[in-house]
Amino acid sequence: MPESDLDKYPDKTPWDEGPLSDLKEQESWTLKLDPHVVIFSRFKDKDHYFLMRKDNREPLEMDSSCARRLYQQLIAEGYKHDSPL
């Protein structure tokens, strides 16, 4: 079954244009669901790639579509965006 456009391009990610676009220029974005913390950050040497780190585990490299889907999945599971100070 082919992916729908929603699966390929979920909305409400802070690094894209959309409802959270005021957060687009941040270097990283944090989601929390106690006791877990997930941090997304742009991969500095590759366009359209992100690093994702959960808790203190090794970071995982992923392309932007995977990062969008994972971000949306975590939001659906109850994670909340942690705003920077």
N, C-alpha and C positions, 0 to 999 in steps of 0.2 A: 504494500500500500504506500503510495507516494506521500511525502510530507506536505502538510498544508502550509500556506504562507504564514499562518500564525505560529506553527511549529518552527519554521525557518527563521522568522523575524518577529519574535515576541516583543511586545511593547513594554514600556516602563522599566527600561534599564537606564541607569543614570549616565552612562557614557554616550548615549545616542540622543538625538533630538526627540522630544516628547515631554510628558508631564514632569519628568525629573531632570530636564536638561539644564537647570540651574546648577546641577552638581557635575556637569560634564567635564569641567576643567580640573577636577580633583585628580590627584595622582593615584588614589586608591579609594575603594568603596567597601564598607564593612557591614556585614549582616550578622545579627546576633539572635540566638535562641539559647538562653542559659542552659547549660554551661558552655555551649559551643559558639565559636566565632569563626566566620568565613570572610576572608579578605580577597577581593578581586583587584588586580592592578594591571595597567597596560604593560605589555612586554616592550621594554625600551628599544630593543634592537630589531624588532619585527613589527611591521604595520599589521593591523587586524588580528593580533594575537594578545592573549591575556595570560597572566599567572593567577592561579587560584590557590589559596592556602587555607586549610581547615585546621583550626586549633594550632598545634605546634608541629604539624606534619610537614613533610617536604612539599614545596609548591608544585602544582601541576600546570603544564603549558597547554593551552587550548585556543582554538580559533574563535573568532568573535561570535559565530552562530552557536557554538557549544557553550560559550560563556553566557550568552543571552538565555538559552534554554535552562541552564543550571541555575542562574539567578532567579528566573521565574519559578522554577521548581522549589527553590528554597523559600521564596516568598509564600508560595502556596502551602508549604509545610509549616508556616508560622514564624519564619525568621523575619526580623524587623531591621530596617535600615538604621544604622547608627550614624547620626550626623556628626561631622567633625566639630571640635571645640572652637 
